[in-house]
Amino acid sequence: MTEKREHHELRTLSKRYARAHRIPQHRALDLIAGRLGFPSWTRLVTAGKNGWTCSGNEMLELEEFIILAPPSATFLRADPEIASRRAKILEKADVGVIGRHAYRIHDFLGDIIVAGDGWSLRVPENPSAMPIAESYSDTDTPVHDPAFLKAALQLAKGWADQVKAQTATDWPRRSTKPDQDGVVRHPLWGDEASVWFCMHCDAKITGHQVADNLWHCPGCGASPLDIYDHAFWCDDGGKSLSPVKPPTDDGASDTEVKIVDGRLKLDLTEEKIEFLIRLALIDEASNISEKQAALLAEIDVDFELGISIALEADLWPEDKDPVQAMEVAKLVGLEVVDLAIMWSDVPFAWPSLGEVAEDAVTYTQMMLDAYRQHGGVSPKKSED
């Protein structure tokens, strides 16, 4: 390898690393020189002029160090041999053990998730968002162990740093490094400005703030899709909007995690109970008329007084009790305290047609035919 070509490849690697980690390229050059045993890039260049060359193994190790940062698009365009090595590196990293607890770690739409038996830890894509640990078991899970949680968080944040590096590498350099006036380029739209606006929370954000937070709103955490260089939804273009107010950390640290119970919980609201009662009425209906009555039933749910049901007299038999609805009410801890009949304007004439029709199609045909026989207007056909 000639000196010129060798330096060119090292500079290319440094540029990739600088973009991934959003640092000046000269710092990346010095970092690469340091990994090769030199105090600075200048010393490396001088040594090269005096005959030093980078060995094949050193170049491979350096590529493996740098190549963890590029995004999938860069990865797919890379040299097949390099791509294969990177795949092996990442393959080894997706499963492991923390203490005696096995885990699997993966990237889901930018979020990093470490999960095991009965637990998970999520580090959100938004850099300013707090990680969330969830427990899915009645018994104690390792997320309640501070030492375990610290180790899992360190692992997840290491992967998160890689994902951020991948994103930064894939974006234009100007999207993560503001110029001297604070102007940055939107990574998706390509617009450039020093002041940005969040459509989600109506915040005004500086170029430095949005770039440092990887184009998530520092206030509400909205994604880059909600960040614009002008507030087109405001009459004054956003001039009246206030600067972003990042959430106060209240002493939060880099190791703080929100621990929640991730088990599924049923919140039996009045609306959900009403839905279950109506479902029971429909299930108990023996013909189309009764199904119409179930759909039109007036159901009132009161956690203190119980459940009241009113059924249409022309559609539901007066002597038929809604047994299933009563059983469902008991299952949710309530009681049907009032059964009533009501008289209202049913949707269609001849309610008794539903008692002889076998299905909805047959009923509809019978109902339309009856209307036509009595001079009714048939349904309007949609225009092409």
Secondary structure, 3 states (H helix, E strand, C coil): CCHHHHHHHHHHHHHHHHHHHCCCHHHHHHHHHHHCCCCCHHHHHHHHHCCCCCCHHHHHHHHHHHHCCCCHHHHHHCCHHHHHHHHHHHHHHCEEEECCEEEEEEEECCEEEEEECCEEEEECCCCCCCCEEEECCCCCCHHHCHHHHHHHHHHHHHHHHHHHHHHHHHCCHHHHCCCCCCCEECCCCCCEECEEEECCCCEEEEHHHHHHCCCCCCCCCCCHHHEECCCCCCCCCCCCCCECCCCCCCCCCCCCCEEEECCCCCCCCHHHHHHHHHHHHHHHCCCHHHHHHHHHCEEEEECCCEEEEEEECCCCCCCCCCHHHHHHHHHCCCCEEEEEEECCCCCCCCCCHHHHCCCHHHHHHHHHHHHHHCCCCCCCCCCC
